[in-house]
């Protein structure tokens, strides 16, 4: 089957002219035989690559692959910048590495807030791992760790994952402390450094709470915590 449909058809005995010869080429179109409809297709007068038509094997041996959501899987990315070489661009939203990762320098995102801690305080783990509250605490508080307002921590973490957080709380002349701990709104009792949970804060200082969360099963967590005074 021909891959081209002629722009002009000649019968036996027809005399070609400049116009008919030009039309033979100019008006020619591709037929369905020119494409396999798996990797290529016809769009108008052009042959185009179908959505999803290029497989990793066509790119290179051992080439990358993509999930339906657009996530890239590759064994390595070498000698090529992602985005640009500047620190303010070319960032991954989420990066997962299954092997050993060597990192020469890390700048960690921190949230600095003038919020005065009291009551139930939501900590959005997806927003960063360090929270520094610069205003004096105004009452004892319960820390509720979640993914963010639209995601539970349970959905963010897989069983076997761990997450470390630091919350630095400014204290005035009257000090307060973290009196409760929750994950996704449910109470969890941390294992505290020294074996005893804090019962007071440290006046006129900054109390640093470091918390490490292990997910041991669906909506099941083991938490290790400590309180340290900085002044």
C-alpha positions as a printed Julia matrix, in Angstrom:
231×3 Matrix{Float64}:
  0.0    0.0     0.0
  1.32   3.43   -0.9
  2.34   5.76    1.92
  1.47   8.81   -0.2
 -1.75   9.86   -1.84
 -0.83  11.68   -5.07
 -1.87  15.28   -5.49
 -2.68  14.63   -9.16
 -3.58  11.37  -10.9
 -2.56  10.89  -14.51
 -4.35   8.61  -16.96
 -2.65   6.91  -19.89
 -2.07   9.48  -22.59
 -2.43  12.55  -20.32
  0.08  15.28  -21.1
  1.7   16.66  -17.95
  1.83  20.39  -17.46
  3.7   22.55  -15.02
  0.52  22.92  -12.98
 -0.26  19.22  -12.79
  3.33  18.34  -11.95
  3.41  20.95   -9.18
  0.09  19.68   -7.85
  1.39  16.11   -7.91
  3.87  17.08   -5.2
  2.28  20.06   -3.5
 -1.09  18.37   -2.91
  0.23  14.97   -1.93
 -0.79  13.67    1.53
  0.25  10.79    3.74
 -1.94   7.69    3.88
 -2.55   5.5     6.9
  0.21   3.2     5.67
  2.76   5.85    6.59
  2.1    5.5    10.34
  1.75   2.63   12.8
 -0.82   4.35   15.06
  1.18   3.1    18.05
  4.06   5.56   18.02
  2.99   7.89   15.19
 -0.25   9.18   13.72
 -1.46  11.62   11.06
 -2.6   15.08   12.14
 -3.83  17.15    9.2
 -1.1   16.84    6.59
  1.68  16.01    9.06
  2.98  12.87   10.74
  3.26  13.44   14.51
  4.36  11.38   17.51
  1.4    9.99   19.43
  1.0   10.85   23.12
  3.1    8.27   24.94
  4.46   7.05   21.62
  8.13   7.28   22.54
  9.22   4.54   24.94
 12.38   4.63   27.08
 13.95   1.98   24.84
 13.66   4.35   21.87
 15.57   7.04   23.76
 18.53   4.95   24.87
 19.47   1.59   26.29
 18.44   1.57   29.95
 16.7    4.9    29.4
 14.36   6.65   31.84
 10.68   5.95   32.27
  7.71   8.0    33.41
  4.69   7.2    35.52
  1.19   8.19   34.48
  1.53  11.21   36.77
  4.7   12.39   35.06
  7.27  11.18   37.61
 10.66  10.38   36.09
 12.58   7.22   36.92
 16.25   7.11   35.97
 19.35   5.35   37.24
 21.39   8.56   37.21
 21.45  12.15   36.05
 25.01  13.15   35.21
 26.7   16.4    34.21
 23.44  18.16   33.38
 21.78  20.9    35.38
 18.16  20.45   36.42
 16.53  23.8    35.67
 19.51  26.12   36.13
 22.61  26.2    38.27
 21.23  28.89   40.57
 19.91  28.0    44.01
 16.56  29.68   43.43
 15.38  27.56   40.49
 15.44  24.09   39.08
 14.01  22.63   42.3
 12.37  19.25   42.66
  9.0   19.14   44.39
  9.76  15.62   45.6
 12.99  13.66   45.12
 13.36   9.99   46.05
 16.62   8.07   45.88
 16.73   4.32   46.56
 20.52   4.05   46.86
 23.2    5.83   48.87
 23.14   9.58   48.26
 26.15  11.87   48.66
 25.33  15.51   49.41
 28.05  18.13   49.68
 25.94  20.96   51.08
 22.33  21.38   52.16
 20.28  24.5    52.82
 17.21  23.47   54.78
 13.99  25.42   54.57
 12.82  26.8    57.93
  9.63  28.57   58.91
 10.07  31.65   61.11
  6.8   32.69   62.7
  5.7   35.42   65.1
  2.91  33.13   66.32
  2.59  32.86   70.09
  2.14  29.18   70.88
 -0.89  28.14   72.91
 -3.68  25.59   72.52
 -3.48  23.13   69.6
 -0.78  24.06   67.09
 -0.8   22.46   63.65
  2.66  21.63   62.3
  2.68  21.09   58.52
  5.56  18.7    57.84
  5.36  19.32   54.09
  6.22  22.98   54.65
  9.59  22.25   56.27
 11.3   20.48   59.15
 12.2   23.5    61.31
  9.83  25.98   62.97
 11.14  28.97   64.94
  8.5   30.86   66.93
  9.84  34.31   67.77
  6.98  35.51   69.97
  6.74  34.44   73.61
  4.57  31.39   74.21
  1.33  32.4    75.9
  0.15  29.03   77.19
  0.88  25.32   77.2
  0.31  23.81   73.79
 -0.45  20.55   72.03
  1.55  19.96   68.85
 -0.43  18.31   66.04
  1.83  17.08   63.24
  0.18  16.57   59.86
  1.22  16.64   56.21
 -0.57  19.92   55.62
 -4.17  21.17   55.61
 -5.06  18.8    52.75
 -2.82  15.8    53.5
 -2.45  13.6    56.56
  0.99  12.63   57.78
 -0.17   9.03   57.44
 -0.65   9.56   53.68
  2.7   11.32   53.3
  4.78   8.69   55.11
  5.18   5.04   54.16
  5.64   2.32   56.76
  9.33   2.3    57.6
  9.78   6.04   57.0
 11.07   8.4    59.66
 10.66  12.15   59.96
 12.64  14.53   62.19
 11.33  17.94   63.22
 12.61  20.82   65.32
 10.38  23.42   67.0
 12.11  26.35   68.7
  9.83  28.2    71.11
 10.65  31.64   72.56
  9.8   31.97   76.25
  9.12  35.11   78.26
  9.36  35.61   82.02
  6.49  33.13   82.4
  7.4   29.92   80.58
  5.1   27.3    79.09
  5.68  23.87   77.6
  4.4   21.28   75.16
  1.82  19.39   77.19
  0.4   17.18   74.44
  1.33  15.61   71.11
 -0.85  14.49   68.21
 -0.43  13.08   64.74
 -3.3   13.81   62.34
 -5.45  14.82   65.31
 -4.91  11.61   67.31
 -2.92  11.62   70.55
  0.45   9.88   70.57
  2.65   9.6    73.67
  6.3   10.33   72.79
  9.25   8.58   74.4
 11.11  11.5    75.98
 14.87  11.84   76.4
 15.74  11.03   79.99
 12.52   9.04   80.36
 10.3   11.88   81.61
  8.09  14.28   79.67
  8.65  18.02   80.3
  6.42  19.58   82.94
  7.65  23.16   82.51
  9.35  25.5    80.1
 12.46  27.59   80.67
 11.83  31.28   81.34
 13.55  33.97   79.27
 15.1   31.47   76.9
 14.36  29.46   73.77
 13.19  25.88   74.24
 14.06  23.57   71.36
 11.88  20.5    70.92
 13.36  17.86   68.63
 10.95  15.16   67.49
 11.6   12.03   65.44
  8.59  10.12   64.13
  8.75   6.53   62.9
  5.79   5.12   60.98
  5.53   1.47   62.02
  2.2    0.67   60.35
 -0.93   2.26   58.93
 -1.69   5.29   61.14
  0.69   3.81   63.72
  3.68   5.83   64.9
  6.48   5.71   67.45
  7.76   9.12   68.51
 11.0   10.14   70.24
 11.29  13.68   71.64
 13.51  15.93   73.7
 13.44  19.45   75.14
 16.64  21.55   75.29
 17.1   25.03   76.74
 19.0   27.69   74.78
 19.79  31.02   76.4
